[in-house]
Amino acid sequence: MADVDITKASNPARPGVNPIQDFIRKYGWSYVFVLPSMLAFTVFTLIPVIWAFIISFQDFRPRGGGGWVGFQNYTDAFTTQNGVFVEALKNTAFYALVTVTANIFIGLFLASLIQPLSARFQTFFRAAYYLPAVTSAVIIAVTWRWLFNTQWGFLNFLLSLVGAEPVRWLSDPDIALQSVILSTVFTIPAAGVVLFSAAMGSVPKDFYEAAELEGAGPIRKWWSITLPLIKSTTLYVVVLYTIASFEVFEKVYIMVPSGVGNSTQTIVTQIYQSVFQQFRYGVASAQAIVLFVIIATIAVVQFRFLKTDVEY
């Protein structure tokens, strides 16, 4: 009995058919459907990023002129203006460290409180906690600016009830950044609560039942079962909040527009000033590339320590 080539039998050759035409016939419509999104990404994200990278090595001027300056823009970003960009890096790192840590713990805590409730109450609280996410960041910043107002703000009104002196929350350079951080911490981390709650709900109940048979209490089950099995969600939330914290702009710009002697200067506010106030496009592009490298590096480290292969 003659040997049969299984490969040829399962993939019979079709003479006269062009492989490219065959591919287009099978998958062409798929690419047509994703084409609008790809075009939007290319035009509004990819091309601007590439163009910013090119400008970071130029003495760019909108009306022409200038030329290549190499890494001079990167040097100027760190050395000119009395090291304001370095101060902005420190402020942003401090802001990110505190707010990301607080948002993760608050999100986990609230999601853990929601989880034992019935499905109807879980839906209610998820919707309630998600409301800040659909509220404009500008509105939230304006609200907190009113709360922190020195003369007629609500927080100083509460302090006056106990005879305390008014606090210059947003005008004192020693506490202005901490006030902005406080406003972020007390704004419920909407995405974190919803994502953590959904992840906890997907953990198989069998694990908890087995732990109960072994005598594990609620805290032990939360620490040994819940946290390890939602590690992938934790990674996503940590990366999400880290990117958002390093790109903070609206809240700082609206709450402390003067900067209070650069005490609340962040990377993005510094980039904004470099472009729209100082018209130093090359330096601003260099600062943006530095921000991109910082976020990418931190994300790689986070993936390294929080990635998991757990499946359930």
C-alpha positions as CSV (number, residue, x, y, z in Angstrom):
1,M,0.0,0.0,0.0
2,A,1.5,3.4,-1.1
3,D,2.4,5.9,1.5
4,V,0.2,9.0,1.7
5,D,1.6,12.4,2.4
6,I,-0.7,13.6,5.2
7,T,0.4,17.3,4.7
8,K,-0.6,17.3,1.1
9,A,-3.8,15.4,1.8
10,S,-4.9,17.9,4.5
11,N,-3.8,20.9,2.5
12,P,-4.4,20.0,-1.2
13,A,-2.8,22.3,-3.6
14,R,-5.2,24.4,-5.7
15,P,-3.5,25.1,-9.0
16,G,-4.2,28.5,-10.6
17,V,-5.2,30.2,-7.3
18,N,-3.1,33.2,-6.3
19,P,-2.2,33.0,-2.5
20,I,-2.6,36.7,-2.1
21,Q,-6.1,36.6,-3.7
22,D,-7.0,33.6,-1.6
23,F,-5.9,35.5,1.6
24,I,-7.9,38.6,0.6
25,R,-11.0,36.4,-0.1
26,K,-10.8,34.8,3.3
27,Y,-9.8,37.7,5.5
28,G,-10.3,40.9,3.5
29,W,-13.5,42.0,5.2
30,S,-11.9,41.6,8.6
31,Y,-9.3,44.2,7.7
32,V,-11.9,46.5,6.2
33,F,-13.7,46.5,9.6
34,V,-10.6,47.4,11.6
35,L,-9.3,49.9,9.0
36,P,-11.1,52.9,10.5
37,S,-9.6,52.3,14.0
38,M,-6.2,51.7,12.6
39,L,-6.3,54.9,10.5
40,A,-7.4,56.9,13.6
41,F,-4.6,55.3,15.7
42,T,-2.1,56.1,12.9
43,V,-3.2,59.7,12.3
44,F,-3.8,60.8,15.9
45,T,-1.4,58.7,17.9
46,L,1.4,57.0,15.9
47,I,2.4,59.8,13.6
48,P,2.3,62.5,16.4
49,V,4.5,60.3,18.6
50,I,7.0,59.7,15.8
51,W,6.9,63.5,14.9
52,A,7.5,64.4,18.5
53,F,10.5,62.1,18.7
54,I,12.0,63.8,15.5
55,I,11.3,67.3,16.9
56,S,13.1,66.4,20.2
57,F,16.4,66.5,18.2
58,Q,15.6,69.8,16.4
59,D,15.5,73.5,17.1
60,F,11.9,73.3,15.8
61,R,10.1,76.5,14.8
62,P,6.5,76.4,13.4
63,R,7.4,78.9,10.6
64,G,10.4,77.0,9.5
65,G,14.1,77.4,10.2
66,G,16.0,75.9,13.1
67,G,17.9,72.6,12.5
68,W,19.2,69.5,14.1
69,V,20.7,70.0,17.6
70,G,21.1,66.4,18.6
71,F,20.7,65.8,22.3
72,Q,20.9,69.5,23.2
73,N,17.1,69.6,23.9
74,Y,17.4,66.8,26.4
75,T,20.3,68.6,28.1
76,D,18.4,71.8,28.2
77,A,15.3,70.1,29.6
78,F,17.3,69.1,32.7
79,T,19.6,72.1,33.1
80,T,17.8,75.2,32.1
81,Q,15.2,77.2,34.2
82,N,17.0,76.4,37.4
83,G,16.2,72.7,37.2
84,V,12.4,73.1,37.1
85,F,12.0,69.9,35.1
86,V,13.9,67.9,37.7
87,E,11.6,69.4,40.4
88,A,8.7,68.3,38.3
89,L,10.0,64.8,38.0
90,K,10.3,64.6,41.8
91,N,6.8,66.0,42.4
92,T,5.3,63.6,39.8
93,A,7.1,60.6,41.3
94,F,5.9,61.5,44.8
95,Y,2.3,62.1,43.5
96,A,2.3,58.8,41.6
97,L,3.7,56.8,44.6
98,V,1.1,58.0,47.0
99,T,-1.9,58.1,44.8
100,V,-1.3,54.7,43.1
101,T,-0.7,53.0,46.4
102,A,-3.8,54.6,48.0
103,N,-6.0,53.9,45.0
104,I,-5.0,50.2,44.9
105,F,-5.7,49.7,48.6
106,I,-9.0,51.7,48.6
107,G,-10.1,49.8,45.5
108,L,-9.3,46.5,47.1
109,F,-11.0,47.4,50.3
110,L,-14.2,48.7,48.8
111,A,-14.4,45.7,46.4
112,S,-13.9,43.3,49.3
113,L,-16.8,45.0,51.1
114,I,-19.1,44.8,48.1
115,Q,-18.3,41.1,47.3
116,P,-20.3,39.4,50.1
117,L,-23.5,41.4,49.2
118,S,-26.3,40.1,47.0
119,A,-26.1,40.6,43.2
120,R,-28.5,43.5,43.3
121,F,-26.6,45.4,45.9
122,Q,-23.3,44.6,44.2
123,T,-24.7,46.2,41.0
124,F,-25.9,49.2,42.9
125,F,-22.6,49.9,44.7
126,R,-20.5,49.3,41.5
127,A,-22.6,51.9,39.7
128,A,-22.4,54.3,42.6
129,Y,-18.7,54.1,42.9
130,Y,-18.2,54.3,39.2
131,L,-20.0,57.7,39.0
132,P,-16.7,59.7,39.5
133,A,-15.4,58.1,36.3
134,V,-18.1,59.6,34.2
135,T,-17.7,63.0,35.8
136,S,-15.5,65.5,34.0
137,A,-12.0,65.8,35.6
138,V,-12.4,69.6,35.3
139,I,-15.6,69.6,37.4
140,I,-14.0,67.4,40.0
141,A,-10.9,69.8,40.1
142,V,-13.1,72.9,40.4
143,T,-15.1,71.3,43.2
144,W,-12.0,70.5,45.2
145,R,-10.6,73.9,44.5
146,W,-13.8,75.3,46.2
147,L,-13.4,72.9,49.1
148,F,-9.8,74.0,49.6
149,N,-10.4,77.8,49.3
150,T,-8.7,79.7,52.1
151,Q,-11.4,82.3,52.7
152,W,-14.7,80.5,52.1
153,G,-13.8,76.9,51.5
154,F,-15.8,74.1,53.1
155,L,-12.7,72.5,54.8
156,N,-11.7,75.8,56.5
157,F,-15.3,76.3,57.5
158,L,-15.2,72.9,59.3
159,L,-11.9,74.0,61.0
160,S,-13.5,77.2,62.1
161,L,-16.2,75.3,63.9
162,V,-13.6,73.9,66.3
163,G,-11.7,77.3,66.6
164,A,-8.8,76.3,64.3
165,E,-7.1,78.8,62.1
166,P,-7.7,78.7,58.3
167,V,-5.2,76.6,56.3
168,R,-3.8,77.9,53.0
169,W,-4.3,74.5,51.3
170,L,-3.5,75.6,47.8
171,S,-1.3,78.7,48.4
172,D,1.2,77.3,50.9
173,P,4.1,75.8,48.9
174,D,4.8,73.4,51.8
175,I,1.4,71.7,51.5
176,A,0.0,72.6,48.1
177,L,1.1,69.3,46.4
178,Q,-0.1,67.3,49.4
179,S,-3.5,69.0,49.1
180,V,-3.7,67.9,45.4
181,I,-2.7,64.4,46.4
182,L,-5.4,64.5,49.2
183,S,-8.1,65.4,46.6
184,T,-7.0,62.5,44.4
185,V,-7.0,60.0,47.3
186,F,-10.5,61.0,48.5
187,T,-11.9,60.7,45.0
188,I,-13.1,57.1,44.8
189,P,-11.0,55.0,42.4
190,A,-13.9,54.1,40.2
191,A,-12.2,51.8,37.7
192,G,-10.3,50.0,40.5
193,V,-13.5,49.2,42.5
194,V,-15.3,47.9,39.5
195,L,-12.4,45.8,38.1
196,F,-11.5,44.3,41.5
197,S,-15.1,43.5,42.2
198,A,-15.5,41.8,38.9
199,A,-12.3,39.8,39.4
200,M,-13.3,38.7,42.9
201,G,-16.6,37.6,41.6
202,S,-14.9,35.3,39.0
203,V,-12.9,33.4,41.6
204,P,-14.4,29.8,41.9
205,K,-16.4,29.3,45.1
206,D,-14.8,25.9,45.5
207,F,-11.6,27.4,46.7
208,Y,-13.3,29.3,49.5
209,E,-15.3,26.2,50.5
210,A,-12.2,24.1,50.7
211,A,-10.5,26.8,52.8
212,E,-13.4,26.9,55.2
213,L,-13.1,23.1,55.6
214,E,-9.5,23.7,56.6
215,G,-10.6,26.3,59.2
216,A,-9.5,29.4,57.3
217,G,-11.2,32.7,58.4
218,P,-12.3,35.6,56.2
219,I,-9.0,37.4,56.4
220,R,-7.0,34.3,55.6
221,K,-9.1,33.4,52.6
222,W,-8.8,37.0,51.3
223,W,-5.0,36.9,51.7
224,S,-4.3,33.4,50.5
225,I,-7.0,33.0,47.8
226,T,-8.5,36.3,46.7
227,L,-5.3,38.3,46.3
228,P,-3.2,35.7,44.5
229,L,-6.1,34.9,42.0
230,I,-6.8,38.5,41.1
231,K,-3.1,39.3,40.5
232,S,-3.6,39.8,36.8
233,T,-6.3,42.4,37.5
234,T,-4.1,44.0,40.1
235,L,-1.3,44.3,37.5
236,Y,-3.7,46.0,35.0
237,V,-5.0,48.4,37.6
238,V,-1.5,49.3,38.9
239,V,-0.3,50.0,35.3
240,L,-3.5,52.0,34.6
241,Y,-3.2,54.2,37.6
242,T,0.5,54.6,37.2
243,I,0.1,56.0,33.7
244,A,-2.7,58.3,34.8
245,S,-0.7,59.6,37.8
246,F,2.4,60.4,35.7
247,E,0.2,62.2,33.2
248,V,-1.7,64.3,35.7
249,F,-2.5,67.7,34.4
250,E,-6.1,69.0,34.6
251,K,-6.3,68.7,38.4
252,V,-3.0,70.5,39.0
253,Y,-3.6,73.2,36.3
254,I,-7.1,74.0,37.6
255,M,-6.5,73.8,41.4
256,V,-3.1,75.5,41.4
257,P,-2.7,77.4,38.2
258,S,0.1,79.6,39.6
259,G,2.2,76.5,40.5
260,V,3.0,78.1,43.9
261,G,6.7,78.5,43.2
262,N,6.9,75.3,41.2
263,S,5.9,73.3,44.3
264,T,3.1,71.6,42.3
265,Q,4.9,71.5,39.0
266,T,4.5,68.1,37.3
267,I,6.0,66.7,34.1
268,V,2.9,67.4,32.0
269,T,2.4,70.9,33.3
270,Q,6.1,71.6,32.6
271,I,5.6,70.3,29.0
272,Y,2.5,72.5,28.6
273,Q,4.5,75.6,29.8
274,S,7.4,74.7,27.5
275,V,5.1,74.6,24.5
276,F,2.4,77.2,25.0
277,Q,4.2,79.8,27.2
278,Q,7.9,79.5,26.2
279,F,7.4,78.1,22.7
280,R,10.4,75.7,23.1
281,Y,9.0,72.9,21.0
282,G,12.1,70.9,20.9
283,V,12.6,70.9,24.6
284,A,8.9,70.1,25.2
285,S,9.2,67.1,22.8
286,A,12.3,65.9,24.7
287,Q,10.5,66.2,28.0
288,A,7.6,64.2,26.5
289,I,10.0,61.5,25.3
290,V,11.5,61.3,28.8
291,L,8.0,60.9,30.2
292,F,7.4,58.1,27.8
293,V,10.6,56.3,28.7
294,I,9.8,56.6,32.5
295,I,6.3,55.2,32.1
296,A,7.5,52.4,29.9
297,T,10.3,51.5,32.3
298,I,8.0,51.4,35.3
299,A,5.4,49.4,33.4
300,V,8.1,46.8,32.5
301,V,9.1,46.5,36.2
302,Q,5.5,46.2,37.2
303,F,4.9,43.4,34.7
304,R,8.1,41.7,35.9
305,F,6.9,41.5,39.5
306,L,3.1,41.2,39.2
307,K,2.7,38.9,36.2
308,T,1.1,35.6,36.8
309,D,0.4,32.3,35.0
310,V,-2.5,31.3,37.2
311,E,-5.6,30.1,35.3
312,Y,-8.9,29.1,36.8
